[in-house]
Amino acid sequence: MATGCVTQNGPVSDTGSEIEKLEKRQCDVLAKLKQLQKDVDALSSKTAGSTSGGLVKASNTKPLKLTNKGVIEDIVINCSPSSRPLSLCILYELMKTRCRVLTASHLHSSINDSASLAKFNDLFVANGSSRLDHEVALTLIWKEMKHGPSMMVNAHSQSLICGEVNIARYIGRLLSIYDDDSSDIVTATEIDTCLELAGQIVTGSGKEKASAIRTLNVKLGKSRYLVGEEFSLADIVTWSAIHQSNQAESAPSNVKKWMKQCNALPQFQSAISCL
């Protein structure tokens, strides 16, 4: 028995079947459009990465987030030679592409071994130009620090910021490459989670460090970098943390593969030279 409708002129095609075919064609078209959108987004991401270093949220059109507009941002960081914040080297390379930076490096009288810091100091050597020609003044002071590096910004108005993770967060916000109050709350949360893992790798117990490394290994089995397909502040700080804790050689396979990818990036080259 036919399932189609019957009119005075005889049977016609099955209306339900025709609608199903139409719906299927529509679904196919929508699927192709979604894939096209993904391809366009991926292409846009790669293009942005080629001009901004591939950093999440990086944009050369975003202004610096200066504490006092029109006044040089004075950043002084106390670092311990025994635990060098390698992320500063990478952030400095990014900073140079965004603003005019005046650098200086000083050795506290309590530090005797200056030879091991030579390459680090060469990177941050004072250039002798006027402060008025710069937007940011970045000064490193090498001294023994029991609880990691500390940073003072515009000492007359700011309190101390402690820890490499928090220093990186501040500089990331300054350069508009990291916003924890961003409209993209998912990405911001993922970056924050990785930053906390990085802190755990440096200051945690043996079990905590091992647990953090395992978590990173799982994440890196799903994406090229810690937060998606482009490197971010999370990769910069975590890469530094793994080297500081001497975990690079014993790291699991996904972490080793990721570190090799980071090592190939031009922004990491100065940090590698300071290892």
Sequence and secondary structure as in RCSB ss.txt:
>XXXX:A:sequence
MATGCVTQNGPVSDTGSEIEKLEKRQCDVLAKLKQLQKDVDALSSKTAGSTSGGLVKASNTKPLKLTNKGVIEDI
VINCSPSSRPLSLCILYELMKTRCRVLTASHLHSSINDSASLAKFNDLFVANGSSRLDHEVALTLIWKEMKHGPS
MMVNAHSQSLICGEVNIARYIGRLLSIYDDDSSDIVTATEIDTCLELAGQIVTGSGKEKASAIRTLNVKLGKSRY
LVGEEFSLADIVTWSAIHQSNQAESAPSNVKKWMKQCNALPQFQSAISCL
>XXXX:A:secstr
   S EETTEE   HHHHHHHHHHHHHHHHHHHHHHHHHHHHHHHHHHHHHHTT TT  TTS    SSTTS EEE
EEEEBTTB  THHHHHHHHHHHHS EEEEEEE TT    GGGHHHHHHT      GGG SEEEEEEE   TTS E
EEESTTT   EESHHHHHHHHHHHTTS  TT S HHHHHHHHHHHHHHHHHHHS HHHHHHHHHHHHHHHTTSSB
TTBSS  HHHHHHHHHHHHTT TTT  HHHHHHHHHHHTSGGGHHHHHT 
